[in-house]
Amino acid sequence: MAGMLALFAVVFLFVILFVVKKLDVPEFSIFAGSGTCTACHKQEYSGWSHSLHPKMMQKAEEVSLDIKVLKSNPNQAFRPEDIKWVIGNKWERQFMGSDGETETLLPGAWLMETHEWKAVGWDGWKTPIPKRRCHGCHTVGLNGETGDFVEAGVGCESCHGKGGWHVKTFGLGKIYTGLESDICGQCHARGKSKQQKDFFFPINFEPGEKLEEYYQFSEPDPLQQNSSHWWGNGTERKRHQEYVAWQRGGHANSLTRLKEDYDGRYGEVENNCLTCHAGEAALADDKNIFALKDVEEGITCSVCHNVHGKLEELRMQCSSCHDRGAYHHQPDKNSRHVACGSKQNIPCVNCHMPLTVDNGGAYTLHSHAPGIIRPSDTLTYGVPNSCQNGGCHSTVSAEEMEVLYNRSYD
């Protein structure tokens, strides 16, 4: 009898474990905080903790602030002791105080690239209210009504969703682990909430949902004119536009084209095609285990970027897929691809994703819509072009460079 009970208990335990692993994340799951992840995910936690993400909002006492810099603020509208929080840590720093109830943005931003103050405007904001402007992307678990949040900075649950269920079930319960770029787009895009128009981020969005249902994106001017955030040729001019730019490039549609638009001109679709067309296969150790029916994502942000560490350290290089030049499937056209980079050790992105984004007073961020920006676009819109980017051909005028471009490609 005891043996039967023991057997029943073991079977019951296995059934429970099986059910727990299959269940979706329940609605009652809560935020657990990034600190709970380190026990089981040491490598990922270590990479994240040394990245810029957790430093996107920090308590003033956790940051080494240069008092001389703070006192050089031409506004002189706040004292160093007024600072409760520091927002941003790479391109510029902004500072928050408190009115006793919630955070308030203090006037002036320090541009870390050019070492100067942007004393007015705060990126164009007339009335900056942190819980509506900043906190959706600089905190975890924001309560839009009260302004309370679970954790400062970009934490594990910013991308993986509420982890309470996962923690309570000792790692057996699900947590979100998708590859889609919607997760990155909740912060790396500009726009307004569709649910609450006075919020400038997709409030209430959770990983795994469709971002477009929560967010009205800022997009390039259809009349092709320069705006504060976009160049007239549709290229990003300010940061936090990477998601929309990615959508307009070929990477976003790499799998859709294979599944829906491919006409068979290069032969049958084989498993090794997915290495460059599907995110799941691109990141898999055994790249041949996937068939076309098994994959859902194209080449998303997390395929190229090391999302659990330094984002600028790429998981994959351009040559991983574009090893035969600009026209991977049309080698007869490669002879027209004049890649000075191969001789001068110039990265592919300098030409195909040039520095067009003004961060902290300087062009420091690459466009995320792969392609070529001609010198003629510089003459029309003022946008930096591919040929004069990254130190290349910087002594040649845009007019002369357009003539040289035409000789090479037209």
N, C-alpha and C positions, 0 to 999 in steps of 0.2 A: 504493500500500500504506500509506504514512504517513497519507494522508487517511482511509483506512478505519479505521485504528487510532485516529486522533483522533476520528472520528465515534463509534466504539465507546466510547471513553473518556467522551465527552460524554453518550451515551445511558446508559452505566453509572452515571455520576454522578447523572443525573436520577432513575434508578431508585432509587438508594441514598437520595437526598433524599426521594423520595416515600415509601419504606418507613419511613424514620426519622420522618417527620411523622405517619404513620399508627399507629406502634407505641404501645402503652400504656407508661406509665412502668415501666421494668423494676425488678425487686425489688432489683437491686444498686445502684440509685441511692442517693446519700448526701446528707446535709445539706451545703449549700455556704455558708451564712451570708448574712445580708441584704446585706452589703457587696458581694457579687458581682452584685447586681441593678442597682446604680446605673448601670453602663455602658450598659445598653440601656433602662432604665425610669427615666429621670431624674425625670420629673414625679411618678410614683407614689412613688419613693423619697424625694423631697423632702417630699411630703405626709406620708408615714409617719414620717419622721425628726423632723418638727416636731409630731407628734401625741403623745398620752400613751402609746401602746402600747409604744414602745421604752423608755420610762422606768418601766415597771412593776416592773423590778428593775434596780438600778444599783449599781455599786461605790461604797462610801462616799466615796471620794476624788472621784468624779464629781458628787457632790451637795453643794449648799451647805447644811450642817447648822448649825442654830442651837445653839451649845453651851449657852447659857442655858436653852433649852427642854429640852435633853437632861438637864441637871442638875436641872431642876425635876421630874423623874420621881419621884413619891412612893415608888416601889419602891426606887429607888437600887440596883437589883440588877445593873446593868452600867455600865461606864464608856464614855465616848464612843470611846475608843481600842479598845474591844472590838468595835465595829461594823465588819463586813466588807462587808455588803450592806444596801441600803435597799429595802424592798418597798412598792409603792404610791406614788402621787404626786398624788392628787386629793382623795380623801375622808379617807384616813388614811394614816399611815406606820407601818410596822412595821420592826423592825431584826433583822438576823441576824449572828451571830458564827460561829465555827467551833470544833469540838472537835479539830481537826487532821486529821480524815478527811472530814467533811461539814459542811454548814451547820446551825446551831442557832438557833432563834428566841429572841430575848432578850425578857424580860418587859416588857410595856407597849406600848401603841400611842398615837401622837399623833393626836388628832382635829383635822383641819385646818380644819373648819368652825367648831367651837366653841372651838378653842384650849385643849384640856384633854387630860389623860392618861386613857386607859382602862387602869388599872393591872393589872386581873386579867381573866381570861377569854379574851382574844384571840379575840373573836368566838365565844365558847362552847367553844373547844378546851381540852380537859383536858391533853393531852400533845402539843403542837404539834411535829410532825416535818416540816421543810420539804419534803423530797423526796416525802413522801406527801400533804402538805397544800397546798403553795404552788407547787412547781416545775412541775407539769403545765401551769399557766396562766401562769407568770411566767418560763419559760425555753423555749428551743427545743431539740428533740432530746434529751430527758431519757432517761437510762438508769435505769430504776426500781430496778435492783439496786444499782448503785454510787452513784447520785445525781449522776453526771457529766452535763454538758449541753454543747451546742454553743455556745449564745448566750444571754445574759441578756436578759430583756424579751420582749415579744410581737413576733416577727420576721415577715418575709415568709413564711417556710416554716411558720409556725404556721397560716396560712390556705391556702397554696398547696401544702403538702407538700414532700417532699424535692426540691431543685432541682439536684442534681448532674448528672443526665442532661440536663436542659435546658441547663445551662452547658456541659457537655462537647460537646454537639452544636450549639454556637453559636446557641442559641435555636430550633433546628428541632424538637428533641425535646419532647414534651408536658410540661406542668406543669399542675397542677390550677387551673381558673379558674371553678368552679361558683358559682352564686348561692345555694345552699341555706343555710338558717339553721342546719343542723347544725354548720357550721364555727364559727359564733359560739357555738352552744350548748355546745361543749366546755368553754367557760370561763364563759359567762353563764348557768349553771345550777348548782344545788347537788345533790349526790348522792354515790354511791359507785360505784367501778368494779365491773362485773360479773365481771371476770376476777380481780382481786385486791382483796378486800373492804376491806383496810386502806388503800387509796388513795382519796382524795376527789376524783378527777377520772378521766376515761375513758382510762386509760393504754393505750397502743398504738393508739388511734384515729388514723386518718389522713384528711385531707380527701378527700371522695368516697365514704366509707363511711357506713353508717347508724349514727348516734350511739346509737340505742336498743339496738343490739346490744352496746354497750360500757358503757353507763351506766344506773344505776338512779336516776331523778330523785327529788328531794325534791318533794313535791306538797302542796297544801292539805289540811287535815284534812277528811275526808269527813263528819265530824259537825259541821262548820261552827263550830269553836272556834278562838280565837286561838292561834297558836303563835309560837315565836321568829322564824320566817321568813315566816309568812303571817298575814294578818288573817282573821277568821272568815268574811268574805264572799268569800274566795278571792283577794284582791288581795295583791300582793307587799308584804312588810313590810321585808325586807332585800335588799340588792343581790345580784347574781349569780342572779337568778330571772327574768331577762327572757325567756329562751327558753321556759320553761314557760308564762309569762303570754302570750307571743305565740301559742303553740299554741292557747290557749283563746280567742283573739280571731278576728274575721272575716278578718283579713289572711292568716292561715295557710291558710285554706280557700277563698280567693278563686277559685283556678283549679279546685279539685276541684268546687266547687258549679257552676261553669260547664260542666265536662265531664261530670259524673255526675248532678247534681241539678237542673239547669235545666229548667223545664217549658215554656219557650217563651212565657211570658206577655208578654215585652217584644219579641217578634219574633225573627228569626233571629240566631244568633251571627255577628257580623261581625268583621273584623280589628281595627277600632277598639275593640271591647270589650276586647281583650287589653291595651290600654294600662293599664287599671286592674285587670285580673285576672291578668296574667302578668308576672313579673319581667323576663323576657327582652325583652318588648315595651316595658315601661315605661322601660327604660334605653336602648333602641335609638334611634339618630339617625333612622332611617327606620322609624317605628312600624308601617307597613303591610306590612312584608315578612314578617310572621309569620302563619301560619294556626294553627288550634287544634291540629293534629297536630304542630306544630313546637315547642310550648312545654311545659315540665315543672314550672316553679316558679311559685308564687303570689307574693304580695307579701311578700318576705323582708326580713331585716334590711338587707341591702346595697342594697335599692331605696330605702329612706328615708335611710340613714346614709351619709355620705361615708367609706367604709372605708379610703381611702388618704390621709386627712387628719384634720381635726378631726371627730370623730364627731357632735358636736352641730350641725355645719353640715349641714343636710339637703340631700340630692340632689333630693328632691321635697317639695312642700308638701302639706298635707292637701287644699287647694283644687284640687290637680291632678286629683283624682278626685271629691272631695265638693263640687263647686262649686255644687250646688243644695241644700246642707243635709244633714241627718242621713239622709234617705231619698232617695238619688240617683235611684232609679227610680220613686219615688212622690211626685211634686211636690205632690199634693193634701194630703199629710200635712205638708209643709214649713211650713205656716202655724202649726203647733203648736211648731215649733222656735224657741224664743225665744233668739236668739243675741245676748246682751248684748255679746259680743266684737266684733261689727261696729261698735258704737257706741263702745266703750271701748278699742278696740285691744288686746283680750285674745286671746292665741293659742288656737287650738282645743284644744291639749293641756291647757290649764289646767282645762278642764271635762271633756274626754273621755279624758284620760290624766293625771289629777291626781297631785300630789306625794304619794305614799304611802310611799315607801321611806326609811328612816332610814339615812343615810350619814354617818359621822363625827359622830354626835350630833345631826343635824338632818334634817328631811324635805327632801331635795335631789334625789331622782330620781323621774321620772314612772313611773307604772304603764305596762306595755307590753301590757295587755289593754284595748283601747279600749272605752269605754262610759261610763256615768254612775254615780257613786257617790252615792246619796241621803243626805241628812242623817240619815235614820232609821238608816242603817248606822253612822254616827258614834255615835248614841245606843246602839246595840246592841253594837258591837265597839270603838269608839274610833278607827276608821279615819278619816283625813281625807276629807272629801267634796268633790264637784265644785263645789258652790256657794260654799264658803268657802275655796277654793284660790287660790293665787297672789295673795293680797291682796284678793280679792273677798269682800264680805259678812262680813268678819272681825269686825265689831263686833256682828253678829247672832248670837244663840244658835242652837245646832243645832235646838232645839225650835221656835223661831220660823221658822227656815229651812225646816223640813219642812212647816210650814203653808203657807208661800209657795210651796214647790215643788208641793204638791198643787193649789193654786189655778191654777198655770201649766200643769200637765201632766196631771192626772187628771180 
